[in-house]
Amino acid sequence: MSLLRNFRFIINLVIAASSVVLLKKRNQRKRKRAAHWVHPYLAERKSKGRYATDFDDMVSGEKFFKENFHMSKNSFDQLFKLVEKDLAPKRNTRPKDGIPPKLKLGLVIEYLASGGLQRHLASCYRVSKQHMGSIIDQVCDAICRALSAYVADPCQESFLDVANGFNSRWNFPNCIGAIDGKHVSIKAPPNAGSIFYNYKGFHSLALMAICDASYRFTYLDVGAYGSEGDCNIFKESKFGTDVLHDRLDFPENATVNGVKLPFFYVADDAFPLCKRIIKPYSKKNLSAEERIFNYRLSRARRCIENAFGLLCSKWACLKKTLYCSPDRAQKIISAC
């Protein structure tokens, strides 16, 4: 009996000790109570933040404003009018510490133009790094909603306008756009494996786009995995299936040098060859006519390459790695 009592006593002692250890760990996990409701550094946003001290000075000097925001002051004001309603606070429970809509737009535009670290710009504007992410989402969504009306829907009239541009500028008739894809580097998402890892050797989101003869984008598809090829991305998109099955409102065949030819897109060898997608000749020992055709086609297809170059030079964040989730990176690319 004494042995049994000693054994029970030891078991109870072990249980009590383990409960004390668990209680201590639970207490350690509890978050410490914040020392400030608003950190003193952030509380001085309206007096010492970048928007309060530098924005008006940059507005007075157009050169400095354009160097930081990569757009003119008039363009910034026009954009602000379009997105002001979406950036206004829906419930301002702390009016003395609210973030003005123009500060949100200026913060995000400077981030897109400079490609700097989010936490660095957040500290310059005296915005918490946690709030910085939600501001980027809010502003990018507002820009996409406001400017989506400026991208014309595919119709016969828009196709003919684009075809006239390619014919007059690049001497390539019946072309209604140039197609290509681009990889935008992102930080490897957790537990994503190699799904975002592309053939170039980094993690990315794929951007599929079409542009006209003046380097203006007429269609874009953002968010495909970097491991997918351009052909698969195009085939799996709704627009791609409509093109491959000839479902869009294409114009009637036009006569070129006495021959009726359909309207088509130009692309490289990564895309499928069909009635609406034309690729260059890939065989060797080309004839003179075939070499001239390849030269003319490459000039037209170069428009999309130039469009991507202009996009990255204007919005430098696309040149660098986006240190955010794929969902936020998709919004950033679409807004740019």
C-alpha positions in Angstrom: 0.0 0.0 0.0 2.8 2.4 0.8 4.4 1.8 -2.6 1.1 2.5 -4.3 0.6 5.7 -2.3 4.1 6.8 -3.2 3.5 6.1 -6.9 0.2 8.1 -6.9 2.0 10.9 -5.1 4.7 11.0 -7.8 2.1 11.0 -10.6 0.2 13.9 -9.0 3.5 15.8 -8.6 4.4 15.3 -12.3 0.9 16.4 -13.4 1.1 19.5 -11.2 4.5 20.4 -12.5 3.5 20.0 -16.1 0.4 22.1 -15.6 2.6 24.9 -14.1 4.9 24.7 -17.2 1.9 24.9 -19.6 0.4 27.8 -17.7 3.7 29.7 -17.9 4.0 29.0 -21.7 0.4 30.2 -22.1 1.1 33.4 -20.3 4.2 34.0 -22.4 2.2 33.6 -25.6 -0.2 36.4 -24.6 0.6 39.6 -26.4 2.0 42.3 -24.3 -0.2 45.3 -23.8 0.7 48.1 -26.2 2.5 51.0 -24.5 0.8 53.5 -26.8 -2.5 53.7 -28.5 -0.7 55.3 -31.4 3.1 55.3 -31.5 4.5 58.8 -31.0 6.5 58.5 -34.3 3.3 57.8 -36.3 1.3 60.3 -34.3 3.3 63.1 -35.9 2.3 62.2 -39.4 0.5 65.4 -40.1 3.4 67.6 -39.0 6.5 65.6 -39.9 5.5 63.0 -42.4 6.7 63.2 -46.1 3.2 64.2 -47.3 3.0 67.1 -44.8 6.6 68.4 -45.4 7.5 67.6 -49.0 4.4 67.1 -51.1 3.5 70.8 -51.5 7.2 71.7 -52.3 7.3 69.0 -55.0 4.1 70.3 -56.5 5.6 73.7 -56.9 8.5 72.2 -58.8 7.1 70.1 -61.7 10.5 68.5 -62.3 10.9 67.1 -58.8 7.3 65.9 -58.8 7.8 64.0 -62.0 11.0 62.4 -60.8 9.3 61.0 -57.7 5.9 60.0 -59.1 6.7 59.5 -62.7 3.7 61.5 -63.8 2.8 65.2 -64.1 0.9 67.0 -61.4 -2.1 67.4 -63.8 -2.2 63.6 -64.4 -2.0 63.0 -60.6 -4.9 65.4 -60.0 -7.0 63.8 -62.7 -6.3 60.3 -61.3 -7.1 61.5 -57.8 -10.5 62.8 -59.0 -11.3 59.3 -60.3 -10.3 57.4 -57.2 -11.1 59.9 -54.4 -14.5 58.4 -53.5 -13.0 54.9 -53.2 -10.2 56.1 -51.0 -12.4 58.1 -48.6 -12.7 56.4 -45.2 -16.0 54.6 -44.8 -16.1 54.9 -41.0 -13.8 57.5 -39.5 -13.7 56.5 -35.8 -10.5 58.4 -35.2 -10.8 61.7 -37.2 -7.7 63.2 -35.7 -5.5 60.4 -36.9 -7.2 59.6 -40.2 -5.1 59.2 -43.4 -6.2 61.6 -46.2 -7.1 60.0 -49.6 -4.5 62.1 -51.4 -1.8 60.8 -49.0 -2.8 57.2 -49.8 -2.6 57.8 -53.6 0.7 59.6 -53.3 2.2 56.9 -51.1 1.2 54.1 -53.5 2.1 56.0 -56.7 5.6 56.7 -55.3 5.9 53.0 -54.3 5.0 51.9 -57.8 7.3 54.4 -59.4 10.4 53.9 -57.2 10.1 50.2 -56.5 11.4 50.8 -52.9 10.7 48.7 -49.9 7.3 49.1 -48.5 8.5 49.5 -44.9 10.9 52.3 -46.0 8.2 54.4 -47.7 5.8 53.7 -44.8 8.3 55.1 -42.4 8.8 58.2 -44.6 5.1 58.9 -44.7 4.8 57.8 -41.0 2.3 55.1 -41.7 2.5 51.7 -39.9 3.9 48.9 -42.1 0.8 46.8 -41.3 -1.5 49.6 -42.7 0.8 50.1 -45.7 -0.3 46.8 -47.2 -4.1 47.5 -46.9 -3.5 51.0 -48.4 -1.8 49.4 -51.4 -4.7 47.0 -51.9 -7.2 49.8 -51.6 -5.5 52.1 -54.0 -4.7 49.5 -56.6 -8.3 48.3 -56.6 -9.5 51.8 -57.0 -7.2 52.5 -59.9 -8.2 49.3 -61.7 -11.9 50.2 -61.3 -11.5 53.8 -62.4 -9.3 53.1 -65.5 -11.0 49.9 -66.7 -13.4 52.0 -68.8 -10.4 53.3 -70.8 -9.7 49.9 -72.2 -12.0 49.3 -75.2 -13.9 46.1 -75.5 -13.0 43.9 -78.5 -15.4 44.8 -81.3 -15.1 45.4 -85.1 -14.6 49.2 -84.7 -11.7 48.8 -82.2 -10.1 46.0 -84.3 -10.2 48.2 -87.4 -8.7 51.2 -85.6 -5.8 49.0 -84.4 -5.3 47.4 -87.8 -5.1 50.9 -89.4 -2.4 51.8 -86.9 -0.3 48.7 -87.7 -0.7 49.3 -91.5 0.2 53.0 -91.4 3.1 52.8 -88.8 4.6 49.3 -89.4 3.4 48.5 -92.9 1.7 45.3 -91.7 -2.0 45.1 -92.8 -4.8 43.3 -91.0 -2.9 43.1 -87.7 -5.1 43.7 -84.7 -2.5 43.4 -82.0 0.8 41.9 -80.8 0.7 39.2 -78.1 3.4 38.2 -75.6 4.0 37.3 -72.0 6.2 38.7 -69.2 7.3 37.3 -65.9 7.2 39.6 -62.9 9.5 38.5 -60.0 7.8 37.8 -56.6 9.0 36.5 -53.3 8.5 32.7 -53.1 5.1 32.2 -51.3 5.2 29.8 -48.3 4.4 26.1 -49.1 4.1 26.9 -52.8 6.8 24.5 -53.9 7.9 25.1 -57.5 4.5 26.2 -58.9 5.7 29.9 -59.2 9.3 28.9 -60.3 9.8 29.7 -64.0 12.3 28.5 -66.6 14.4 31.7 -66.1 15.3 30.6 -62.6 13.1 32.8 -60.2 9.6 32.8 -58.8 7.2 35.0 -60.7 3.7 35.8 -61.8 3.0 35.7 -65.5 1.5 38.7 -67.3 -0.1 38.0 -70.7 -0.9 41.2 -72.7 -1.8 42.5 -76.2 -1.0 46.0 -77.4 -1.7 48.2 -80.5 0.7 49.9 -82.8 1.3 52.8 -80.3 2.3 50.5 -77.4 -1.0 50.9 -75.7 -2.3 47.8 -73.9 -5.7 46.5 -75.2 -5.9 43.3 -73.2 -4.1 41.9 -70.1 -4.3 38.7 -68.1 -2.4 38.7 -64.7 -2.0 36.0 -62.1 -0.9 32.8 -64.0 1.8 30.7 -62.3 5.3 31.4 -63.4 5.9 27.7 -64.2 3.3 27.9 -66.9 4.3 28.6 -70.5 2.9 31.4 -72.7 1.0 28.9 -74.8 -0.8 27.3 -71.9 -1.6 30.6 -70.3 -3.2 31.9 -73.5 -5.1 28.7 -74.1 -6.6 28.6 -70.6 -7.7 32.2 -70.6 -11.2 33.1 -71.7 -9.9 35.5 -74.3 -7.5 32.9 -75.7 -10.2 30.3 -76.1 -12.4 32.9 -77.9 -9.5 33.7 -80.3 -8.7 30.0 -81.0 -12.4 29.2 -81.6 -13.0 32.4 -83.6 -15.7 33.6 -81.3 -14.9 37.3 -81.1 -16.5 39.9 -83.3 -13.7 40.0 -85.9 -14.2 42.2 -89.0 -14.8 40.6 -92.4 -11.8 39.6 -94.4 -10.1 42.5 -96.1 -8.4 42.5 -99.5 -4.6 42.8 -99.5 -2.9 42.9 -102.9 -5.9 41.3 -104.5 -6.2 38.5 -101.9 -8.8 38.4 -99.1 -7.1 37.8 -95.8 -8.5 37.5 -92.2 -7.6 39.9 -89.4 -5.1 38.3 -87.0 -2.7 38.8 -84.0 1.1 38.5 -84.3 3.1 36.3 -81.9 6.3 34.4 -81.5 7.0 30.7 -81.7 5.6 30.1 -78.2 2.0 30.6 -79.3 -0.1 28.2 -81.4 -0.5 28.9 -85.1 -4.1 29.3 -86.2 -6.4 31.5 -88.4 -6.2 34.4 -85.9 -2.6 34.1 -84.8 0.3 34.5 -87.2 3.9 33.4 -86.4 7.2 33.9 -88.3 8.6 31.2 -90.6 10.9 29.0 -88.6 12.5 26.9 -91.3 16.0 27.4 -92.7 16.8 28.6 -96.3 13.9 31.0 -96.5 13.0 32.6 -99.8 13.2 36.4 -100.3 9.4 36.8 -99.8 9.6 34.7 -96.6 12.4 36.8 -95.2 10.6 40.0 -95.9 7.5 38.6 -94.2 9.5 37.7 -91.1 11.0 41.1 -91.0 7.7 42.9 -91.3 6.1 40.6 -88.7 9.0 41.1 -86.2 8.6 44.8 -86.6 4.9 44.5 -85.7 5.5 42.0 -82.9 8.2 44.3 -81.4 5.4 46.6 -80.3 4.6 44.4 -77.3 8.2 44.1 -76.3 8.5 47.9 -76.4 5.3 48.2 -74.4 6.7 46.0 -71.7 9.9 48.0 -71.6 8.0 51.3 -71.2 5.8 49.8 -68.5 8.8 48.7 -66.4 10.7 51.9 -67.0 7.8 54.0 -65.8 6.8 51.7 -62.8 10.1 50.5 -61.5 8.5 48.1 -59.0 8.0 45.7 -61.8 11.8 45.6 -62.4 12.4 44.3 -58.9 11.1 41.5 -56.7 7.7 42.2 -55.2 7.9 41.2 -51.5 4.2 40.5 -51.0 1.6 37.8 -51.5 0.7 36.7 -55.0 -2.8 38.3 -54.6 -1.3 41.7 -53.8 1.3 41.4 -56.5 -1.5 40.7 -59.0 -3.2 43.9 -58.0 0.0 45.9 -58.2 0.7 44.6 -61.8 -2.8 45.3 -62.9 -2.8 48.8 -61.5 0.5 49.6 -63.2 
